[in-house]
Amino acid sequence: QPRDSKQRVSIAQRLNDFFRRRPALDELEKKGIVRNEPVFGSTLRQICAHERSDAPRFLSRCIEAIEGHGLETEGIYRLGGNAATVQKLRLLVDQTEDYDLTTGWDIFVLTSALKTFLRELREPLIPSATFQLITEHYQSSAKPSAKRESIRQVLRTLPPAHYNTLRLLFHHLTRVVQCSERNQMSSQNVALMMGPNLVWPASGDADGGLCLTSNLMFQNQVVEYILLETEFLFTD
């Protein structure tokens, strides 16, 4: 009995020593090891302000990894990745800034995580009011050159975090389309897969929601148009 008692005391002492040596959560946050500001489910402005970046680092790193070894993968952005692994990646990104996406991650997991990130933003990448204006210009009978210029000017009214993120994403998507002979993802297919992740009705805005709903039939066409005109639309 005395021996068992001493062992219990020894174990308890070691546990106490371990927890005393363990860094406090706020200390880990200061060092950037653990983050209290999630990436998923936030806003682009909050993310970019916190990171002091033009576009979210997660998006930049994800695109870099996809373009490094996955652009020619058949069904890219159409086929989904393993849900549990996508969730694992999401938790990793939300908890630390020190992560590497260039090795060890399945392409479909990366593309699914990228779409999830966009879909879970508290504000859509293309705000509903902006999308409505773009759609109106897209449907207008103006000359193609005037239409392009009008849409470019509308895009320039976006907040910097939205504009820079949209530009980064669409330049990436054009590179996906350039590999369509191998990946089977035409501009139309990419627009179909990405459209719902880029724009949705404003919550609590019944009229805006109705306007956007009426425009959703044009959603894929408008997204494809932006994709095909990316070089011009995002030229400063």
QUIFENJO-V966621 format. One record per residue. N is the residue number from 0. RES is the residue in one letter. SS is DSSP state (helix for helix, strand for strand, loop for the rest). OMEGA is omega in radians with two decimals (999 if undefined). D_CENTER is the distance of its C-alpha to the mean C-alpha in Angstrom with 2 decimals. Layout:
{{N RES SS OMEGA D_CENTER} {N RES SS OMEGA D_CENTER}}
This chain:
{{0 Q loop 3.12 59.90} {1 P helix -3.12 60.01} {2 R helix 3.11 58.10} {3 D helix 3.14 55.35} {4 S helix 3.12 55.21} {5 K helix 3.14 54.80} {6 Q helix 3.13 51.98} {7 R helix 3.11 50.13} {8 V helix -3.13 50.63} {9 S helix 3.13 49.41} {10 I helix 3.13 46.19} {11 A helix 3.13 45.57} {12 Q helix 3.14 46.23} {13 R helix 3.10 43.78} {14 L helix 3.11 41.04} {15 N helix 3.12 41.84} {16 D helix -3.12 41.72} {17 F helix -3.09 38.31} {18 F helix 3.08 36.74} {19 R helix -3.13 38.47} {20 R helix -3.08 37.01} {21 R loop -3.11 33.48} {22 P loop 3.08 31.29} {23 A loop -3.10 30.51} {24 L helix -3.13 26.97} {25 D helix 3.09 27.01} {26 E helix 3.10 28.22} {27 L helix 3.12 25.34} {28 E helix 3.13 22.88} {29 K helix -3.13 24.78} {30 K loop 3.14 24.55} {31 G loop -3.14 20.77} {32 I loop 3.05 21.49} {33 V loop -3.09 20.31} {34 R loop 3.09 17.94} {35 N loop 3.09 18.65} {36 E loop -3.08 15.55} {37 P loop 3.08 12.68} {38 V loop 3.12 9.06} {39 F loop 3.10 8.14} {40 G loop 3.13 9.99} {41 S loop 3.04 10.51} {42 T loop 3.14 10.46} {43 L helix -3.12 9.18} {44 R helix 3.12 12.89} {45 Q helix -3.12 13.58} {46 I helix -3.08 11.06} {47 C helix 3.10 12.30} {48 A helix -3.14 15.80} {49 H helix -3.10 15.89} {50 E helix -3.01 14.74} {51 R loop -3.10 16.71} {52 S loop 3.10 14.17} {53 D loop 3.12 13.44} {54 A loop -3.10 9.66} {55 P loop -3.13 7.75} {56 R helix 3.13 9.56} {57 F helix -3.13 7.31} {58 L helix 3.13 5.31} {59 S helix -3.12 9.01} {60 R helix 3.14 10.48} {61 C helix 3.12 8.63} {62 I helix 3.11 9.62} {63 E helix -3.13 12.94} {64 A helix -3.14 13.62} {65 I helix -3.12 13.04} {66 E helix 3.14 15.19} {67 G helix -3.09 17.62} {68 H helix -3.08 18.89} {69 G loop -3.06 17.17} {70 L loop -3.09 17.20} {71 E loop -3.13 20.48} {72 T loop -3.11 19.65} {73 E loop 3.11 20.99} {74 G loop 3.13 18.72} {75 I loop -3.08 15.42} {76 Y loop 3.06 12.64} {77 R loop 3.13 15.68} {78 L loop -3.10 16.82} {79 G loop 3.08 15.15} {80 G loop 3.10 15.26} {81 N loop -3.03 17.52} {82 A helix -3.12 16.37} {83 A helix -3.14 18.08} {84 T helix 3.06 16.54} {85 V helix 3.12 12.94} {86 Q helix 3.09 14.14} {87 K helix 3.12 15.80} {88 L helix 3.13 12.80} {89 R helix 3.14 10.97} {90 L helix 3.12 14.28} {91 L helix -3.10 14.67} {92 V helix -3.13 11.60} {93 D helix -3.03 12.68} {94 Q helix -3.08 16.23} {95 T loop 3.05 16.51} {96 E loop -3.06 15.45} {97 D loop 3.12 17.69} {98 Y loop -3.10 15.92} {99 D loop -3.13 16.15} {100 L loop -3.01 13.98} {101 T loop 3.13 16.45} {102 T loop 3.02 19.01} {103 G loop -3.12 19.54} {104 W loop 3.09 16.38} {105 D loop -3.11 16.74} {106 I helix -3.11 14.82} {107 F helix 3.03 14.21} {108 V helix -3.14 12.92} {109 L helix -3.12 10.30} {110 T helix 3.09 9.34} {111 S helix 3.12 9.60} {112 A helix 3.12 7.47} {113 L helix 3.13 4.49} {114 K helix 3.11 5.85} {115 T helix 3.11 6.70} {116 F helix -3.13 3.91} {117 L helix -3.08 3.93} {118 R helix -3.07 7.50} {119 E loop 3.03 8.39} {120 L loop 3.14 7.95} {121 R loop 3.02 11.67} {122 E loop -3.12 11.78} {123 P loop 3.12 10.31} {124 L loop 3.02 8.82} {125 I loop -3.14 12.33} {126 P loop -3.05 14.78} {127 S helix 3.14 17.44} {128 A helix 3.12 20.24} {129 T helix -3.14 18.71} {130 F helix 3.13 18.02} {131 Q helix 3.11 21.60} {132 L helix 3.13 23.01} {133 I helix -3.13 21.33} {134 T helix 3.12 22.72} {135 E helix 3.11 26.12} {136 H helix 3.14 26.31} {137 Y helix -3.10 25.20} {138 Q helix -3.07 28.03} {139 S loop -3.14 30.55} {140 S loop -3.14 33.54} {141 A loop 3.07 33.06} {142 K loop -3.12 33.51} {143 P helix -3.12 30.48} {144 S helix 3.12 30.54} {145 A helix 3.12 30.76} {146 K helix 3.12 27.97} {147 R helix -3.11 25.62} {148 E helix 3.13 26.68} {149 S helix 3.14 26.28} {150 I helix 3.09 22.69} {151 R helix 3.14 21.99} {152 Q helix 3.08 23.64} {153 V helix 3.14 21.62} {154 L helix -3.12 18.32} {155 R loop 3.09 19.94} {156 T loop 3.13 20.46} {157 L loop 3.01 16.80} {158 P loop -3.08 16.23} {159 P helix -3.12 15.56} {160 A helix 3.13 12.14} {161 H helix -3.12 11.10} {162 Y helix -3.10 13.32} {163 N helix 3.11 12.33} {164 T helix 3.13 8.57} {165 L helix 3.12 9.84} {166 R helix 3.11 12.46} {167 L helix -3.09 10.57} {168 L helix -3.06 8.54} {169 F helix 3.01 11.89} {170 H helix 3.07 14.00} {171 H helix -3.10 12.22} {172 L helix 3.06 12.73} {173 T helix 3.10 16.29} {174 R helix 3.04 16.92} {175 V helix -3.12 15.99} {176 V helix 3.12 18.50} {177 Q helix 3.12 21.01} {178 C loop -3.01 21.32} {179 S helix 3.13 21.89} {180 E helix 3.14 25.44} {181 R helix -3.06 24.29} {182 N helix 3.11 20.99} {183 Q loop 3.13 22.32} {184 M loop 3.09 19.23} {185 S loop 3.10 20.71} {186 S helix 3.13 19.10} {187 Q helix 3.14 20.13} {188 N helix 3.14 18.58} {189 V helix 3.12 15.16} {190 A helix 3.13 15.41} {191 L helix -3.11 16.56} {192 M helix -3.01 13.71} {193 M helix -3.06 10.85} {194 G helix -3.10 12.86} {195 P helix 3.14 12.61} {196 N helix -3.05 8.83} {197 L helix -3.06 9.38} {198 V loop 3.06 12.56} {199 W loop -3.09 14.83} {200 P loop 3.09 18.11} {201 A loop -3.13 18.49} {202 S loop 3.11 19.78} {203 G loop -3.13 23.46} {204 D loop -3.04 24.02} {205 A helix -3.12 26.27} {206 D helix 3.13 27.22} {207 G helix 3.13 23.78} {208 G helix 3.13 22.68} {209 L helix 3.12 25.67} {210 C helix -3.11 25.07} {211 L helix 3.13 21.52} {212 T helix 3.12 22.81} {213 S helix -3.14 25.46} {214 N helix -3.05 22.99} {215 L helix 3.09 20.82} {216 M helix 3.12 23.41} {217 F helix -3.02 22.42} {218 Q helix -3.10 18.64} {219 N helix 3.13 18.48} {220 Q helix -3.12 21.12} {221 V helix 3.12 19.46} {222 V helix 3.11 16.08} {223 E helix 3.11 18.32} {224 Y helix 3.12 20.39} {225 I helix -3.14 17.65} {226 L helix -3.11 16.70} {227 L helix -3.11 20.40} {228 E loop -3.05 21.05} {229 T helix -3.07 18.15} {230 E helix 3.14 20.72} {231 F helix -3.01 22.79} {232 L helix -3.09 20.37} {233 F loop 3.04 18.56} {234 T loop -3.12 21.83} {235 D loop 999 22.91}}
